[in-house]
Amino acid sequence: MGMRTKTRCVRDASNSRSKRVMEKCGFVFDRIERDVPCELMGDMRDERFACLTQSGWVEGLLT
Protein backbone atom coordinates (compact mmCIF):
# COMPACT_ATOMS: atom_id res chain seq x y z
CA MET A 1 0.00 0.00 0.00
CA GLY A 2 1.48 3.36 -1.04
CA MET A 3 1.55 6.60 0.90
CA ARG A 4 -0.66 9.50 -0.06
CA THR A 5 1.29 12.45 -1.35
CA LYS A 6 -1.43 15.09 -1.02
CA THR A 7 -4.09 15.90 1.57
CA ARG A 8 -7.05 18.14 0.74
CA CYS A 9 -9.49 20.08 2.86
CA VAL A 10 -12.43 22.31 2.04
CA ARG A 11 -14.09 25.30 3.66
CA ASP A 12 -16.92 27.73 2.99
CA ALA A 13 -15.39 30.58 0.97
CA SER A 14 -16.71 33.17 3.44
CA ASN A 15 -15.14 31.52 6.51
CA SER A 16 -11.97 33.55 7.07
CA ARG A 17 -11.15 31.85 10.38
CA SER A 18 -11.00 28.44 8.72
CA LYS A 19 -8.82 29.95 6.01
CA ARG A 20 -6.33 31.14 8.61
CA VAL A 21 -6.21 27.75 10.37
CA MET A 22 -5.61 26.00 7.05
CA GLU A 23 -2.79 28.42 6.19
CA LYS A 24 -1.17 27.90 9.61
CA CYS A 25 -1.22 24.16 8.98
CA GLY A 26 0.58 24.64 5.65
CA PHE A 27 -2.33 24.13 3.25
CA VAL A 28 -2.28 26.16 0.03
CA PHE A 29 -5.13 27.18 -2.27
CA ASP A 30 -6.05 24.53 -4.84
CA ARG A 31 -9.39 25.51 -6.42
CA ILE A 32 -12.85 26.99 -5.82
CA GLU A 33 -16.20 25.40 -6.63
CA ARG A 34 -19.11 27.79 -7.01
CA ASP A 35 -22.74 27.27 -6.00
CA VAL A 36 -22.38 23.99 -4.13
CA PRO A 37 -25.59 22.94 -2.35
CA CYS A 38 -25.36 23.10 1.46
CA GLU A 39 -28.07 20.75 2.73
CA LEU A 40 -27.64 21.76 6.37
CA MET A 41 -28.27 25.46 5.69
CA GLY A 42 -30.58 24.96 2.71
CA ASP A 43 -28.65 27.28 0.39
CA MET A 44 -25.82 27.39 -2.14
CA ARG A 45 -22.23 28.16 -1.13
CA ASP A 46 -18.85 28.64 -2.72
CA GLU A 47 -16.28 26.15 -1.43
CA ARG A 48 -12.52 26.70 -1.44
CA PHE A 49 -10.26 23.67 -1.58
CA ALA A 50 -6.72 23.65 -0.26
CA CYS A 51 -4.05 20.98 -0.30
CA LEU A 52 -0.95 20.00 1.61
CA THR A 53 1.67 17.97 -0.21
CA GLN A 54 3.95 15.51 1.50
CA SER A 55 6.95 17.70 0.67
CA GLY A 56 5.14 20.79 2.03
CA TRP A 57 4.39 18.96 5.26
CA VAL A 58 8.02 17.89 5.65
CA GLU A 59 9.18 21.48 4.96
CA GLY A 60 6.82 22.71 7.70
CA LEU A 61 8.38 20.28 10.17
CA LEU A 62 11.84 21.60 9.38
CA THR A 63 11.01 25.29 9.95
Secondary structure as GFF3:
##gff-version 3
##sequence-region A 1 63
A	DSSP	beta_strand	6	12	.	.	.	ID=ss1
A	DSSP	alpha_helix	16	24	.	.	.	ID=ss2
A	DSSP	beta_strand	28	38	.	.	.	ID=ss3
A	DSSP	beta_strand	43	53	.	.	.	ID=ss4
A	DSSP	alpha_helix	54	62	.	.	.	ID=ss5
###
